[in-house]
Structure formats: structure tokens, C-alpha cells
Amino acid sequence: LLHGTLNGPFTGNEIRPALPVATSDPVAYPWELPDLEGNVVVEIVIDTHGDIVGKKVLQSLGPKLDKKVLLALDNWRFQPATRNGAPIASKQDAVFHFRARG
């Protein structure tokens, strides 16, 4: 059974999203965890080489955890997004979930 519908043209530009090929998680000590469970969300800009060239915190859990996330993202590398097989720059959100301390 198929669910859902197809939208848009059946032919045209084929766009594939950037995919991470190397990642690292932020390291937070138990006393640095937030009082309430939550996410740090960062919008990242990925160039045609798969490198992150821009980072913007969209959802914060405080400056210390945000900084740890931004530092971890320095080690990320991507297979760049493509349009019809050619690399293109792209944006996407990276979400890091933190459990509450305790």
C-alpha cells in the first residue's frame, strides 16, 4: 500500500541533500547538562566541498552548551548537496538532544 501523494513535476532538477560523512558529538559533563531536557538547534551552511562555512544557533540551551555544539560541528564533514549530480551549497539544521541533569 502506498500512502501520500506526489507533488510537483515528474521531471526536472534532481536535488539530493548534503549527507554527513564525519561527525563528532559535543562532550558535556553531568554538571553542565540543562535543568530540563531539550535541544540545541544550529542552522549550518555547507559549501560545494562539503565543509561547514556558516553556523547560526536557532535554539539555545545556554551559552556553554551552545559553544560545545559549535565546537563539535567544526569536525563535521559532508558529502555536498547536488543538483543533477553537480555539487551545490546548501543549508540544513543540526539538532543535538541533551538529557536533563540528575
FENNORRA-V202640 format. One record per backbone hydrogen bond with DSSP energy under -0.5 kcal/mol. CO is the residue of the C=O (numbers start at 0). NH is the residue of the N-H. Records with the same first field share a line. If there is no record, write none. Layout:
# FENNORRA-V202640
CO = NH, NH
This chain:
# FENNORRA-V202640
12 = 14
13 = 83
15 = 81
18 = 78
21 = 76
25 = 27
28 = 31, 32
29 = 32
33 = 100
37 = 97
38 = 40
39 = 95
40 = 57, 58
41 = 43, 93
42 = 55
43 = 45, 91
44 = 52, 53
45 = 89
46 = 49
49 = 77
50 = 46, 52
53 = 44
55 = 42
58 = 40
61 = 60, 65
62 = 66
63 = 67
64 = 68
65 = 69
66 = 70
67 = 71
68 = 72
69 = 73
70 = 73
71 = 74
72 = 75
76 = 20, 21
77 = 79
78 = 18
80 = 87
81 = 15
82 = 85
85 = 82
87 = 80
89 = 45
91 = 43
93 = 41
94 = 96
95 = 39
97 = 37
